[in-house]
Amino acid sequence: MSNKDGAPRMRAKGARDKIKGAVNENVGKVRSKMGDLTDNRSEHVKGTLQEIKGKLQKAKGQVEEDLGVARDRPVEEHDEE
């Protein structure tokens, strides 16, 4: 596999992880709030953990996208930094 072949896949995987992360983050917020409203501490904690998982997924996706973009650039551009 050449350098160019992996870059689009890495960017696509990054985009998917960012979407999944956003979903987990928002579901976690709702779940945590529902735990608060129903005075269910366990549900609140599970929601908070799901929200954190989502934030981590989004960060991972951003790194994957950034790596995919970096892999697209010619080697000469990498040397200049």
The first five atom37 places (N, CA, C, CB, O) and aatype in JSON, in Angstrom:
{
  "aatype": [12, 15, 2, 11, 3, 7, 0, 14, 1, 12, 1, 0, 11, 7, 0, 1, 3, 11, 9, 11, 7, 0, 19, 2, 6, 2, 19, 7, 11, 19, 1, 15, 11, 12, 7, 3, 10, 16, 3, 2, 1, 15, 6, 8, 19, 11, 7, 16, 10, 5, 6, 9, 11, 7, 11, 10, 5, 11, 0, 11, 7, 5, 19, 6, 6, 3, 10, 7, 19, 0, 1, 3, 1, 14, 19, 6, 6, 8, 3, 6, 6],
  "atom_mask": [
    [1, 1, 1, 1, 1],
    [1, 1, 1, 1, 1],
    [1, 1, 1, 1, 1],
    [1, 1, 1, 1, 1],
    [1, 1, 1, 1, 1],
    [1, 1, 1, 0, 1],
    [1, 1, 1, 1, 1],
    [1, 1, 1, 1, 1],
    [1, 1, 1, 1, 1],
    [1, 1, 1, 1, 1],
    [1, 1, 1, 1, 1],
    [1, 1, 1, 1, 1],
    [1, 1, 1, 1, 1],
    [1, 1, 1, 0, 1],
    [1, 1, 1, 1, 1],
    [1, 1, 1, 1, 1],
    [1, 1, 1, 1, 1],
    [1, 1, 1, 1, 1],
    [1, 1, 1, 1, 1],
    [1, 1, 1, 1, 1],
    [1, 1, 1, 0, 1],
    [1, 1, 1, 1, 1],
    [1, 1, 1, 1, 1],
    [1, 1, 1, 1, 1],
    [1, 1, 1, 1, 1],
    [1, 1, 1, 1, 1],
    [1, 1, 1, 1, 1],
    [1, 1, 1, 0, 1],
    [1, 1, 1, 1, 1],
    [1, 1, 1, 1, 1],
    [1, 1, 1, 1, 1],
    [1, 1, 1, 1, 1],
    [1, 1, 1, 1, 1],
    [1, 1, 1, 1, 1],
    [1, 1, 1, 0, 1],
    [1, 1, 1, 1, 1],
    [1, 1, 1, 1, 1],
    [1, 1, 1, 1, 1],
    [1, 1, 1, 1, 1],
    [1, 1, 1, 1, 1],
    [1, 1, 1, 1, 1],
    [1, 1, 1, 1, 1],
    [1, 1, 1, 1, 1],
    [1, 1, 1, 1, 1],
    [1, 1, 1, 1, 1],
    [1, 1, 1, 1, 1],
    [1, 1, 1, 0, 1],
    [1, 1, 1, 1, 1],
    [1, 1, 1, 1, 1],
    [1, 1, 1, 1, 1],
    [1, 1, 1, 1, 1],
    [1, 1, 1, 1, 1],
    [1, 1, 1, 1, 1],
    [1, 1, 1, 0, 1],
    [1, 1, 1, 1, 1],
    [1, 1, 1, 1, 1],
    [1, 1, 1, 1, 1],
    [1, 1, 1, 1, 1],
    [1, 1, 1, 1, 1],
    [1, 1, 1, 1, 1],
    [1, 1, 1, 0, 1],
    [1, 1, 1, 1, 1],
    [1, 1, 1, 1, 1],
    [1, 1, 1, 1, 1],
    [1, 1, 1, 1, 1],
    [1, 1, 1, 1, 1],
    [1, 1, 1, 1, 1],
    [1, 1, 1, 0, 1],
    [1, 1, 1, 1, 1],
    [1, 1, 1, 1, 1],
    [1, 1, 1, 1, 1],
    [1, 1, 1, 1, 1],
    [1, 1, 1, 1, 1],
    [1, 1, 1, 1, 1],
    [1, 1, 1, 1, 1],
    [1, 1, 1, 1, 1],
    [1, 1, 1, 1, 1],
    [1, 1, 1, 1, 1],
    [1, 1, 1, 1, 1],
    [1, 1, 1, 1, 1],
    [1, 1, 1, 1, 1]
  ],
  "atom_positions": [
    [[0.85, -1.18, 0.0], [0.0, 0.0, 0.0], [0.9, 1.24, 0.0], [-0.97, 0.0, 1.23], [1.81, 1.34, 0.82]],
    [[0.64, 2.14, -0.88], [1.44, 3.35, -0.94], [0.95, 4.34, 0.1], [1.37, 3.97, -2.35], [-0.11, 4.16, 0.71]],
    [[1.72, 5.39, 0.3], [1.39, 6.42, 1.27], [0.04, 7.06, 0.98], [2.47, 7.48, 1.28], [-0.72, 7.36, 1.91]],
    [[-0.27, 7.27, -0.29], [-1.53, 7.92, -0.68], [-2.74, 7.04, -0.4], [-1.5, 8.29, -2.15], [-3.83, 7.55, -0.11]],
    [[-2.58, 5.71, -0.48], [-3.72, 4.8, -0.28], [-4.26, 4.87, 1.15], [-3.31, 3.37, -0.61], [-5.48, 4.81, 1.34]],
    [[-3.4, 4.98, 2.12], [-3.83, 4.95, 3.51], [-4.41, 6.26, 4.0], [0.0, 0.0, 0.0], [-5.24, 6.27, 4.91]],
    [[-4.01, 7.36, 3.4], [-4.44, 8.66, 3.89], [-5.96, 8.87, 3.79], [-3.74, 9.75, 3.12], [-6.57, 9.29, 4.77]],
    [[-6.59, 8.58, 2.64], [-8.05, 8.77, 2.59], [-8.78, 7.86, 3.58], [-8.56, 8.5, 1.18], [-9.78, 8.26, 4.17]],
    [[-8.28, 6.64, 3.74], [-8.93, 5.73, 4.7], [-8.79, 6.25, 6.12], [-8.32, 4.31, 4.6], [-9.73, 6.17, 6.91]],
    [[-7.61, 6.79, 6.43], [-7.39, 7.31, 7.77], [-8.29, 8.51, 8.03], [-5.9, 7.69, 7.97], [-8.85, 8.65, 9.12]],
    [[-8.44, 9.39, 7.04], [-9.33, 10.54, 7.2], [-10.77, 10.09, 7.35], [-9.2, 11.5, 5.99], [-11.51, 10.64, 8.18]],
    [[-11.19, 9.08, 6.58], [-12.57, 8.58, 6.66], [-12.82, 7.95, 8.03], [-12.84, 7.55, 5.54], [-13.88, 8.16, 8.63]],
    [[-11.85, 7.17, 8.53], [-12.0, 6.57, 9.85], [-12.06, 7.65, 10.91], [-10.84, 5.6, 10.14], [-12.83, 7.55, 11.87]],
    [[-11.26, 8.69, 10.74], [-11.29, 9.81, 11.67], [-12.65, 10.49, 11.69], [0.0, 0.0, 0.0], [-13.16, 10.84, 12.75]],
    [[-13.22, 10.69, 10.52], [-14.54, 11.32, 10.43], [-15.59, 10.46, 11.11], [-14.92, 11.57, 8.96], [-16.46, 10.97, 11.82]],
    [[-15.52, 9.14, 10.9], [-16.48, 8.23, 11.54], [-16.34, 8.29, 13.06], [-16.28, 6.78, 11.05], [-17.33, 8.32, 13.79]],
    [[-15.09, 8.29, 13.55], [-14.88, 8.35, 14.99], [-15.38, 9.66, 15.58], [-13.39, 8.17, 15.32], [-15.92, 9.69, 16.69]],
    [[-15.22, 10.75, 14.84], [-15.72, 12.04, 15.33], [-17.25, 12.03, 15.42], [-15.25, 13.18, 14.42], [-17.81, 12.57, 16.36]],
    [[-17.91, 11.41, 14.45], [-19.38, 11.33, 14.48], [-19.84, 10.45, 15.63], [-19.92, 10.78, 13.13], [-20.73, 10.83, 16.39]],
    [[-19.22, 9.28, 15.76], [-19.58, 8.38, 16.87], [-19.33, 9.07, 18.21], [-18.78, 7.07, 16.79], [-20.12, 8.93, 19.14]],
    [[-18.24, 9.8, 18.29], [-17.92, 10.51, 19.52], [-18.96, 11.57, 19.86], [0.0, 0.0, 0.0], [-19.36, 11.72, 21.01]],
    [[-19.39, 12.3, 18.85], [-20.41, 13.33, 19.07], [-21.71, 12.7, 19.55], [-20.66, 14.14, 17.79], [-22.38, 13.24, 20.44]],
    [[-22.07, 11.56, 18.97], [-23.29, 10.86, 19.4], [-23.15, 10.41, 20.85], [-23.59, 9.64, 18.48], [-24.03, 10.66, 21.67]],
    [[-22.02, 9.75, 21.17], [-21.82, 9.29, 22.55], [-21.8, 10.45, 23.53], [-20.51, 8.51, 22.65], [-22.35, 10.35, 24.63]],
    [[-21.17, 11.54, 23.15], [-21.11, 12.7, 24.03], [-22.51, 13.24, 24.33], [-20.24, 13.8, 23.41], [-22.84, 13.52, 25.48]],
    [[-23.32, 13.39, 23.3], [-24.67, 13.93, 23.49], [-25.59, 12.96, 24.22], [-25.27, 14.3, 22.15], [-26.38, 13.38, 25.07]],
    [[-25.5, 11.67, 23.89], [-26.32, 10.68, 24.6], [-25.91, 10.66, 26.08], [-26.17, 9.26, 23.97], [-26.76, 10.55, 26.96]],
    [[-24.62, 10.76, 26.32], [-24.13, 10.78, 27.7], [-24.65, 11.98, 28.47], [0.0, 0.0, 0.0], [-25.02, 11.85, 29.64]],
    [[-24.69, 13.14, 27.83], [-25.23, 14.34, 28.49], [-26.7, 14.14, 28.87], [-25.08, 15.58, 27.56], [-27.12, 14.48, 29.98]],
    [[-27.46, 13.59, 27.93], [-28.88, 13.36, 28.19], [-29.05, 12.33, 29.3], [-29.61, 12.89, 26.9], [-29.87, 12.5, 30.21]],
    [[-28.27, 11.26, 29.22], [-28.37, 10.2, 30.22], [-28.01, 10.72, 31.61], [-27.45, 9.02, 29.83], [-28.66, 10.39, 32.6]],
    [[-26.98, 11.54, 31.67], [-26.56, 12.12, 32.94], [-27.65, 13.04, 33.5], [-25.25, 12.9, 32.78], [-27.95, 13.0, 34.7]],
    [[-28.23, 13.85, 32.63], [-29.3, 14.76, 33.06], [-30.53, 13.97, 33.53], [-29.68, 15.71, 31.91], [-31.17, 14.34, 34.51]],
    [[-30.84, 12.88, 32.83], [-31.96, 12.03, 33.25], [-31.68, 11.43, 34.63], [-32.22, 10.89, 32.21], [-32.58, 11.32, 35.47]],
    [[-30.44, 11.06, 34.85], [-30.07, 10.56, 36.18], [-30.27, 11.61, 37.25], [0.0, 0.0, 0.0], [-30.73, 11.3, 38.35]],
    [[-29.93, 12.86, 36.92], [-30.15, 13.95, 37.87], [-31.64, 14.14, 38.15], [-29.54, 15.26, 37.34], [-32.06, 14.26, 39.3]],
    [[-32.42, 14.16, 37.07], [-33.86, 14.43, 37.22], [-34.58, 13.32, 37.98], [-34.49, 14.6, 35.85], [-35.55, 13.58, 38.69]],
    [[-34.11, 12.09, 37.82], [-34.77, 10.96, 38.49], [-34.06, 10.59, 39.79], [-34.82, 9.75, 37.57], [-34.41, 9.6, 40.43]],
    [[-33.06, 11.39, 40.17], [-32.29, 11.15, 41.39], [-31.64, 9.75, 41.36], [-33.19, 11.29, 42.64], [-31.58, 9.06, 42.38]],
    [[-31.17, 9.37, 40.17], [-30.54, 8.07, 39.98], [-29.03, 8.3, 39.76], [-31.18, 7.29, 38.76], [-28.59, 8.59, 38.65]],
    [[-28.28, 8.17, 40.83], [-26.84, 8.46, 40.79], [-26.11, 7.54, 39.81], [-26.24, 8.31, 42.19], [-25.2, 7.99, 39.1]],
    [[-26.49, 6.29, 39.77], [-25.85, 5.34, 38.86], [-26.01, 5.77, 37.41], [-26.44, 3.93, 39.06], [-25.05, 5.72, 36.63]],
    [[-27.21, 6.18, 37.05], [-27.46, 6.63, 35.67], [-26.69, 7.91, 35.36], [-28.97, 6.85, 35.44], [-26.19, 8.1, 34.25]],
    [[-26.6, 8.79, 36.35], [-25.84, 10.02, 36.17], [-24.36, 9.69, 35.88], [-25.96, 10.93, 37.43], [-23.76, 10.26, 34.97]],
    [[-23.79, 8.79, 36.66], [-22.38, 8.41, 36.47], [-22.18, 7.73, 35.12], [-21.92, 7.47, 37.61], [-21.22, 8.02, 34.42]],
    [[-23.09, 6.83, 34.75], [-22.98, 6.16, 33.45], [-23.04, 7.18, 32.31], [-24.1, 5.11, 33.28], [-22.32, 7.06, 31.32]],
    [[-23.91, 8.16, 32.46], [-24.01, 9.2, 31.44], [-22.75, 10.04, 31.35], [0.0, 0.0, 0.0], [-22.29, 10.36, 30.26]],
    [[-22.18, 10.37, 32.49], [-20.94, 11.15, 32.51], [-19.82, 10.37, 31.86], [-20.56, 11.53, 33.96], [-19.03, 10.92, 31.09]],
    [[-19.74, 9.08, 32.16], [-18.7, 8.24, 31.54], [-18.9, 8.13, 30.03], [-18.71, 6.84, 32.17], [-17.92, 8.13, 29.27]],
    [[-20.14, 8.02, 29.59], [-20.41, 7.96, 28.15], [-20.05, 9.28, 27.48], [-21.9, 7.62, 27.9], [-19.56, 9.3, 26.34]],
    [[-20.29, 10.37, 28.17], [-19.92, 11.69, 27.63], [-18.39, 11.8, 27.48], [-20.45, 12.82, 28.56], [-17.9, 12.3, 26.47]],
    [[-17.66, 11.33, 28.47], [-16.2, 11.34, 28.41], [-15.71, 10.45, 27.27], [-15.58, 10.87, 29.75], [-14.8, 10.82, 26.53]],
    [[-16.33, 9.27, 27.13], [-15.97, 8.37, 26.03], [-16.15, 9.08, 24.69], [-16.83, 7.08, 26.08], [-15.31, 8.96, 23.8]],
    [[-17.24, 9.8, 24.55], [-17.5, 10.53, 23.31], [-16.45, 11.59, 23.04], [0.0, 0.0, 0.0], [-16.01, 11.75, 21.9]],
    [[-16.04, 12.31, 24.07], [-15.01, 13.33, 23.9], [-13.69, 12.7, 23.46], [-14.81, 14.12, 25.21], [-12.99, 13.25, 22.6]],
    [[-13.37, 11.56, 24.04], [-12.14, 10.86, 23.66], [-12.22, 10.35, 22.22], [-11.86, 9.69, 24.62], [-11.24, 10.42, 21.48]],
    [[-13.38, 9.83, 21.82], [-13.57, 9.37, 20.45], [-13.4, 10.52, 19.46], [-14.95, 8.72, 20.28], [-12.77, 10.36, 18.41]],
    [[-13.96, 11.67, 19.79], [-13.83, 12.82, 18.91], [-12.37, 13.25, 18.78], [-14.68, 13.98, 19.42], [-11.91, 13.59, 17.69]],
    [[-11.64, 13.22, 19.89], [-10.23, 13.6, 19.85], [-9.43, 12.6, 19.01], [-9.64, 13.68, 21.28], [-8.56, 12.99, 18.23]],
    [[-9.74, 11.31, 19.18], [-9.06, 10.27, 18.38], [-9.35, 10.48, 16.9], [-9.52, 8.86, 18.83], [-8.46, 10.37, 16.06]],
    [[-10.59, 10.78, 16.58], [-10.97, 11.02, 15.19], [-10.23, 12.21, 14.6], [0.0, 0.0, 0.0], [-9.82, 12.19, 13.44]],
    [[-10.07, 13.25, 15.4], [-9.35, 14.44, 14.92], [-7.89, 14.1, 14.64], [-9.44, 15.58, 15.95], [-7.33, 14.55, 13.64]],
    [[-7.28, 13.32, 15.51], [-5.89, 12.91, 15.3], [-5.77, 12.07, 14.03], [-5.35, 12.11, 16.51], [-4.85, 12.26, 13.24]],
    [[-6.7, 11.14, 13.83], [-6.68, 10.32, 12.62], [-6.84, 11.17, 11.37], [-7.78, 9.25, 12.68], [-6.15, 10.95, 10.37]],
    [[-7.74, 12.14, 11.41], [-7.9, 13.03, 10.26], [-6.62, 13.83, 10.02], [-9.1, 13.99, 10.47], [-6.18, 13.97, 8.88]],
    [[-6.03, 14.34, 11.08], [-4.79, 15.13, 10.94], [-3.67, 14.28, 10.37], [-4.37, 15.72, 12.29], [-2.9, 14.74, 9.53]],
    [[-3.56, 13.04, 10.82], [-2.53, 12.15, 10.28], [-2.78, 11.84, 8.81], [-2.48, 10.84, 11.09], [-1.84, 11.74, 8.02]],
    [[-4.04, 11.69, 8.45], [-4.37, 11.44, 7.04], [-3.99, 12.61, 6.17], [0.0, 0.0, 0.0], [-3.5, 12.43, 5.06]],
    [[-4.22, 13.82, 6.65], [-3.85, 15.02, 5.91], [-2.34, 15.11, 5.8], [-4.43, 16.29, 6.58], [-1.81, 15.44, 4.74]],
    [[-1.64, 14.82, 6.89], [-0.18, 14.87, 6.88], [0.4, 13.85, 5.91], [0.38, 14.63, 8.29], [1.41, 14.11, 5.26]],
    [[-0.24, 12.69, 5.81], [0.24, 11.65, 4.9], [0.05, 12.06, 3.44], [-0.47, 10.33, 5.16], [0.74, 11.56, 2.56]],
    [[-0.89, 12.97, 3.19], [-1.14, 13.45, 1.83], [-0.07, 14.42, 1.35], [-2.51, 14.11, 1.75], [0.16, 14.57, 0.15]],
    [[0.57, 15.09, 2.3], [1.54, 16.12, 1.93], [2.85, 15.47, 1.45], [1.82, 17.06, 3.12], [3.24, 14.42, 1.95]],
    [[3.51, 16.1, 0.5], [4.79, 15.58, 0.03], [5.83, 15.58, 1.15], [5.29, 16.4, -1.17], [5.75, 16.39, 2.08]],
    [[6.79, 14.7, 1.05], [7.82, 14.56, 2.07], [8.57, 15.87, 2.28], [8.8, 13.45, 1.69], [8.93, 16.19, 3.41]],
    [[8.81, 16.63, 1.22], [9.55, 17.88, 1.33], [8.88, 18.84, 2.31], [9.69, 18.54, -0.04], [9.56, 19.55, 3.04]],
    [[7.55, 18.85, 2.33], [6.83, 19.75, 3.23], [7.03, 19.32, 4.67], [5.33, 19.78, 2.89], [7.08, 20.18, 5.56]],
    [[7.14, 18.03, 4.94], [7.37, 17.54, 6.29], [8.73, 17.99, 6.81], [7.26, 16.01, 6.34], [8.88, 18.32, 7.99]],
    [[9.72, 18.01, 5.91], [11.09, 18.37, 6.3], [11.22, 19.83, 6.67], [12.05, 18.04, 5.18], [12.1, 20.19, 7.45]],
    [[10.37, 20.69, 6.15], [10.47, 22.12, 6.38], [10.0, 22.51, 7.79], [9.66, 22.87, 5.35], [10.35, 23.58, 8.27]],
    [[9.23, 21.67, 8.44], [8.68, 22.02, 9.75], [9.66, 21.84, 10.85], [7.48, 21.2, 10.04], [9.34, 22.09, 12.01]]
  ]
}
